[in-house]
Amino acid sequence: MHGRDFVSRRPIVPMNHSFDTIIAGSGLAGSCAAFVLSENERVLILDAEQPGCGASGVPVGLISPLMARRARPVWRMEEAMQSFHRLLAESKASSHFSASGVRKPARSEEQAIEFRDASMKWPDHGRWFEPESAAERWPYLFTQFGVLEVTSGGAVSMPAFCQTLVHAACDRGAESKSACAIQGWEDSGDQVTVRLSSNEEFTSRRLLLCLGEGYTEFPELRALRLHPIKGQWIRLRSRDNLPQTVAISSGSYLARDDKGIVVGSSYEHKYSTIEPTEEVIKDLHREACLLIPSLRRSTVTDAGASIRVTVPEIRLPMLGPLPGSHNVWIFTGLGAKGLLMAPLLAYELPKFFEKPSAIPKEISVNLHGSGHRTFYRE
Ligand SMILES: Cc1cc2nc3c(=O)[nH]c(=O)nc-3n(C[C@H](O)[C@H](O)[C@H](O)COP(=O)(O)OP(=O)(O)OC[C@H]3O[C@@H](n4cnc5c(N)ncnc54)[C@H](O)[C@@H]3O)c2cc1C
């Protein structure tokens, strides 16, 4: 049996349920997978807390196909955007997406050049506004160097999106259990037995691990050498009448939820606590005021922190069977692109289950095992 501490075993309560796939964890990875797989499979979704926790518990996230400092397209940009919209429509989750576009104010002349270039190369996704026209259009925004508007982007209420996906999966026949932490698993070749912290057991043909930061509890997953990065967010209350559709990304990001303006995010590679810290709360507030100067009059009403999992160097998700196991799969490493990568890869899961060799090399688990990382010798 693989997993956490099995020393003090309580009596096992065997369960007769059998599933095609048990999905452990229902953040963006697990909930997108659950919705897609439940169309043709018997699926059980287990979460230590409830759907939309972990990193997916950040109240609002942005989806923007032109990302980061240079506004370059993400991996498989067009398919990723199509998959996101298909998932929204099929799961009836459209109300959790605000198709506001995402404004990216340039922070320097050099960045303005990059952004202008991006708007010319990908005109279906981005429009460039010189400082004067940007100031007219968005008078509340920092527009000194001009603004790239990512027209196809927008804001998503991430926890609500995950919850809707799991509900929709259950409407298709899946079962979902909250407050059920998995404790370990055994792959006998024909089936996987999953044990919960309650000592219940479930069996299935396959186990899909979508644990986010929960991977750190399991030595065999720690051996994958994933890299956790802490991210903090704050919520601001402002008396200014900022538009409902405010969605900005430039170093940090801002978007509205029903309680205020959410500002994210820090990227902390080293951290001693997973709680929000005063220092970062102040930094995020300062950043928000730089992008929208009137927010100097705002107050911080809330703050949170969670861990996003990344795959070092490759900076793409990781998906595939664990080395030495055909039936235990991992789907993780979504980094800061959960909204783009989770729907894209979820739709491909049935194909990958059928034919694991179809998994693109750059995201497969084996690449990491046979490459520069000492996977088996850990
Ligand atoms: C501050 C911040 C801002 C972000 N902003 C954006 C953004 O704007 N756009 C974007 O696309 N992405 C954003 N991200 C990244 C995005 O949140 C992640 O990529 C995504 O949520 C990761 O999803 P996941 O399902 O892999 O993991 P998680 O969301 O962490 O989900 C893991 C789930 O597994 C469960 N779990 C853990 N251990 C166990 C266990 N033993 N048994 C059962 N269940 C378990 C947890 O309860 C949780 O529900 C942001 C992240 C942070 C931290």
The ligand as an ORCA input file, in Angstrom:
! r2SCAN-3c Opt
* xyz 0 1
  C      -3.183     33.482     -5.256
  C      -3.383     32.678     -6.507
  C      -3.919     33.283     -7.635
  C      -4.136     32.521     -8.803
  N      -4.655     33.150     -9.901
  C      -4.912     32.422    -11.017
  C      -5.479     33.039    -12.157
  O      -5.728     34.243    -12.160
  N      -5.713     32.274    -13.250
  C      -5.426     30.936    -13.284
  O      -5.673     30.288    -14.302
  N      -4.860     30.334    -12.219
  C      -4.591     31.040    -11.103
  N      -4.001     30.451    -10.032
  C      -3.574     29.054    -10.157
  C      -4.726     28.096     -9.973
  O      -5.384     28.439     -8.797
  C      -4.150     26.673     -9.946
  O      -3.476     26.397    -11.147
  C      -5.247     25.622     -9.790
  O      -6.204     26.028     -8.869
  C      -4.639     24.286     -9.366
  O      -5.676     23.343     -9.350
  P      -5.429     21.867     -8.833
  O      -6.731     21.159     -8.995
  O      -4.233     21.273     -9.480
  O      -5.054     21.992     -7.289
  P      -5.893     22.606     -6.084
  O      -6.756     23.708     -6.546
  O      -4.924     22.911     -5.013
  O      -6.887     21.428     -5.650
  C      -6.453     20.317     -4.932
  C      -7.656     19.678     -4.246
  O      -7.234     18.442     -3.686
  C      -7.783     18.315     -2.389
  N      -6.908     17.392     -1.630
  C      -5.655     17.603     -1.174
  N      -5.168     16.512     -0.546
  C      -6.150     15.577     -0.594
  C      -6.262     14.218     -0.135
  N      -5.270     13.603      0.555
  N      -7.414     13.552     -0.403
  C      -8.439     14.145     -1.091
  N      -8.370     15.420     -1.536
  C      -7.244     16.126     -1.312
  C      -7.837     19.740     -1.847
  O      -8.798     19.855     -0.818
  C      -8.204     20.531     -3.103
  O      -9.603     20.668     -3.228
  C      -3.789     31.154     -8.842
  C      -3.262     30.549     -7.700
  C      -3.056     31.296     -6.542
  C      -2.501     30.603     -5.323
*
